[in-house]
Amino acid sequence: MFPYIQIVLSVLLIVCVLLQQTGASMGGAFGGDNFSAGYHTRRGAEKTLFYATIVLGVLLALSALLALVLH
């Protein structure tokens, strides 16, 4: 049963990560000065998605640890 739970959690985590919008542009990825775009306050759906990503990551890690201990 744990593999199915882990598959569902990992797919949900991937979706949450892909739905998040990053503030960094391509210039920031290659060493450009992009400090002002990297810091902003999350509000509304973006904040909910951010917390959901954290919760899903923790649940995936806990399920992996639990599966390791039980098997």
C-alpha positions in Angstrom: 0.0 0.0 0.0 2.9 2.4 0.7 4.1 2.4 -2.9 0.7 3.7 -4.1 0.6 6.4 -1.5 4.1 7.4 -2.4 3.2 7.6 -6.1 0.2 9.8 -5.4 2.2 12.1 -3.1 5.1 12.4 -5.5 2.7 13.2 -8.5 1.0 15.9 -6.3 4.3 17.3 -5.2 5.5 17.5 -8.8 2.3 19.3 -9.8 2.6 21.8 -6.9 6.2 22.6 -7.8 5.4 23.1 -11.4 2.5 25.4 -10.7 4.6 27.7 -8.6 5.7 30.8 -10.3 9.3 31.8 -9.6 10.3 35.5 -9.3 13.7 34.8 -10.9 14.2 35.5 -14.6 16.8 33.8 -16.9 19.3 36.6 -16.2 19.2 35.7 -12.5 19.8 32.0 -13.4 23.1 32.9 -15.2 24.5 35.3 -12.5 22.7 38.5 -13.4 21.6 41.0 -10.8 18.0 40.1 -10.0 17.6 40.7 -6.3 14.4 42.7 -6.4 12.5 40.0 -8.3 13.5 37.2 -5.9 11.8 38.6 -2.8 8.0 39.1 -2.7 5.2 38.4 -0.3 3.1 35.3 -1.2 -0.6 36.0 -1.0 -3.8 34.0 -1.6 -3.5 30.9 -3.9 0.3 31.3 -4.2 0.7 31.1 -0.4 -1.7 28.1 -0.2 0.2 26.3 -3.0 3.5 27.1 -1.2 2.3 25.5 2.0 0.8 22.6 0.2 4.2 21.9 -1.4 5.9 21.9 2.0 3.2 19.6 3.5 3.4 17.2 0.6 7.2 17.1 0.7 7.1 16.3 4.5 4.4 13.6 3.9 6.4 12.0 1.1 9.5 11.9 3.3 7.6 10.5 6.2 5.9 7.8 4.1 9.3 6.8 2.7 10.8 6.6 6.2 7.8 4.6 7.4 8.0 2.2 4.5 11.7 1.7 5.1 11.2 1.0 8.8 8.3 -1.4 8.2 9.9 -3.4 5.5 
